[in-house]
Amino acid sequence: MEILLVSIPDAAKALSVGRTTVYELMRSGQLDTRKMGGAAADHRGIAPAACQQEELGDKAMRRINPRRAKLHRSYDVGELADRLDVQKNTVRKWIKNGLPVVDGTRPVLILGSEFQEWWGKQRKAAKRSCQPGQMYCFKCREPKRPALGKVEYVATNAVTGNLNAICETCETMMHQSARLANLAARMPGLDVQITQAPSRIVERAHPTPNCDETKGT
């Protein structure tokens, strides 16, 4: 049986995301891809069904500006899709997932105020707070524990600083701001190495002059 495939640009348009996000989804295995052409070719197609998976909706949602839907206006499915630069099927999926509509209207109408309120609830529910001992990994898109239980704290002043650690899953660097007084509560049971920030020039006893001249010239 012949398998129908869509191109990467068409998949990006169907998901309302950029090509970079499509490539990330392909690398992570969330999109079913097939190689086309000979061994020397690198042409890949994507199964259309993969572009309709529920779990891919959140990635498209992150790029939408809900304020483009005006509070005191109503929109039909096509108008809201055009306003938010998404596909009509995306709006229909939102309605199935609980987006409120005006009762008894044909075509279906969505109030801008209700869309913004519903959108805010969806985004709030999608947020994942870091628990003690975790830092947010932007590559994994979720909180992760530091690899080997090691964290570096680089002080920016006497009170606050930045936490640096390696993600235990993808080995990407993770960063997080923190207060020195809260380190024990934020990173319990972890090996935290504290590094003092270099002193400013005005705080040094013998500051180095900002000059290209060398001694003896």
C-alpha positions as a printed Julia matrix, in Angstrom:
217×3 Matrix{Float64}:
   0.0    0.0    0.0
   1.34   3.44  -0.93
   2.16   5.71   2.02
   1.33   9.38   1.56
   3.87  11.79   3.02
   4.06  15.55   3.48
   7.15  17.7    3.21
   8.84  19.41   6.14
   7.56  22.91   5.14
   4.0   21.53   4.83
   4.3   19.86   8.25
   5.52  23.13   9.78
   2.52  24.94   8.3
   0.08  22.27   9.53
   1.5   22.46  13.07
   1.79  26.26  13.03
   5.46  26.03  14.02
   8.79  26.78  12.37
  10.96  24.32  10.48
  13.44  24.22  13.37
  10.73  22.88  15.67
   9.79  20.24  13.07
  13.41  19.06  12.93
  13.47  18.88  16.75
  10.31  16.77  16.72
  11.85  14.49  14.09
  15.03  14.02  16.11
  13.04  13.23  19.26
  10.93  10.66  17.42
   7.62  12.48  17.9
   7.1   12.73  14.15
   6.94   9.58  12.0
   9.38  10.19   9.15
  10.32   8.14   6.08
  13.4    8.52   3.9
  12.8    9.01   0.2
  15.21   8.63  -2.69
  18.47   6.73  -3.0
  21.31   6.32  -0.53
  22.89   9.59  -1.64
  19.69  11.54  -1.07
  18.55  13.01   2.21
  14.91  13.72   1.42
  12.51  12.89   4.25
   8.73  12.9    4.35
   6.39  13.02   7.34
   3.25  10.94   7.76
   0.22  13.3    7.79
  -1.27  11.55  10.85
   1.79  12.56  12.87
   0.92  16.21  12.29
  -2.35  15.76  14.17
  -1.05  14.2   17.41
  -2.48  15.75  20.56
   0.89  16.07  22.26
   2.19  18.33  19.48
  -0.45  20.94  20.22
   1.48  22.41  23.16
   4.5   23.14  20.97
   2.35  25.17  18.59
   0.56  26.9   21.47
   3.77  28.41  22.81
   4.14  30.61  19.72
   0.67  32.17  19.77
  -0.04  35.67  21.04
  -3.53  35.46  22.63
  -3.88  39.26  22.74
  -4.37  39.3   18.99
  -7.93  38.17  19.79
  -9.58  41.4   20.95
 -11.51  41.25  24.22
 -14.72  42.87  22.97
 -15.0   41.09  19.64
 -16.36  37.72  18.54
 -14.81  35.49  15.87
 -15.9   32.5   13.85
 -13.46  29.62  13.4
 -11.89  31.04  10.24
 -11.54  34.56  11.62
  -9.89  33.39  14.84
  -7.55  31.12  12.88
  -6.52  34.04  10.65
  -6.14  36.34  13.64
  -3.82  33.93  15.47
  -2.08  32.63  12.32
  -3.08  29.0   12.9
  -5.04  26.39  10.96
  -8.83  26.12  11.22
  -8.44  22.53  12.42
  -6.37  23.86  15.32
  -9.25  26.1   16.45
 -11.72  23.21  16.04
  -9.43  21.06  18.21
  -9.4   23.78  20.88
 -13.21  23.8   20.86
 -13.23  20.02  21.38
 -10.79  20.53  24.26
 -13.07  23.0   26.02
 -12.72  26.4   24.34
 -16.07  28.15  25.13
 -18.3   29.15  22.22
 -21.44  31.3   22.02
 -24.5   29.03  22.39
 -27.01  28.79  19.55
 -24.99  30.62  16.9
 -24.31  29.49  13.37
 -21.52  29.74  12.41
 -19.89  28.99  15.74
 -18.63  32.18  17.43
 -15.87  32.57  20.02
 -15.63  35.64  22.22
 -12.17  37.18  22.37
 -12.44  37.63  26.15
 -13.35  33.97  26.68
 -10.55  32.83  24.4
  -7.97  34.83  26.35
  -9.28  33.46  29.66
  -9.29  29.87  28.36
  -5.83  30.31  26.87
  -4.42  31.58  30.17
  -5.77  28.52  31.98
  -4.24  26.19  29.37
  -0.83  27.83  29.65
  -0.97  27.79  33.45
  -1.84  24.09  33.46
   1.07  23.38  31.09
   3.66  25.0   33.36
   5.9   22.65  35.32
   7.37  24.03  38.51
  10.8   22.89  39.61
  10.84  20.84  42.77
  13.73  21.07  45.27
  16.82  19.57  43.67
  15.64  20.3   40.11
  16.45  22.86  37.43
  14.57  23.54  34.21
  16.15  22.08  31.07
  15.17  24.02  27.95
  16.18  21.15  25.65
  14.12  18.53  27.51
  11.42  21.16  28.18
  10.88  19.97  31.74
  12.52  20.09  35.19
  15.52  17.76  35.53
  17.98  16.81  38.24
  21.64  17.83  37.88
  23.96  15.13  36.58
  26.05  13.4   39.26
  24.3   15.53  41.86
  26.72  18.44  41.27
  25.77  22.12  41.04
  27.91  25.25  40.72
  26.78  28.47  42.38
  28.43  31.59  40.97
  27.81  34.61  43.17
  26.9   37.85  41.42
  26.85  39.79  44.7
  26.71  39.1   48.42
  23.05  37.95  48.26
  22.25  36.37  44.9
  23.94  34.31  42.23
  23.45  31.84  39.37
  23.19  28.06  39.58
  24.83  26.06  36.79
  24.48  22.31  36.28
  24.4   19.64  33.57
  21.1   17.93  32.76
  21.19  14.27  33.75
  19.21  13.31  30.62
  20.55  15.31  27.67
  23.77  16.74  29.21
  22.76  20.3   28.3
  23.8   23.12  30.62
  21.0   24.37  32.89
  20.97  27.8   34.54
  18.89  29.25  37.34
  19.1   32.3   39.57
  19.05  31.74  43.33
  19.63  33.42  46.67
  22.63  32.31  48.69
  20.52  31.97  51.83
  18.14  29.54  50.07
  20.71  27.17  48.58
  20.16  24.42  51.16
  16.4   24.45  50.57
  16.68  24.74  46.77
  19.3   22.03  46.28
  18.96  19.59  49.21
  21.34  16.64  49.2
  23.35  17.95  46.23
  27.01  18.87  46.05
  26.93  22.66  45.6
  30.26  24.3   44.79
  30.22  28.0   45.62
  32.33  30.26  43.41
  32.8   33.91  44.31
  32.39  36.41  41.52
  35.52  38.35  40.54
  35.79  41.68  42.28
  35.06  44.88  40.41
  37.89  47.19  39.39
  36.9   49.84  41.93
  37.08  47.24  44.72
  40.64  46.12  43.91
  43.6   47.47  45.86
  45.69  47.81  42.7
  43.32  47.96  39.69
  44.8   47.19  36.31
  44.68  50.29  34.07
  42.64  49.98  30.9
  45.58  50.8   28.67
  47.43  49.14  25.79
  50.75  50.7   26.77
  53.41  48.3   28.04
  56.05  49.01  30.67
  59.22  50.68  29.5
  57.66  52.44  26.51
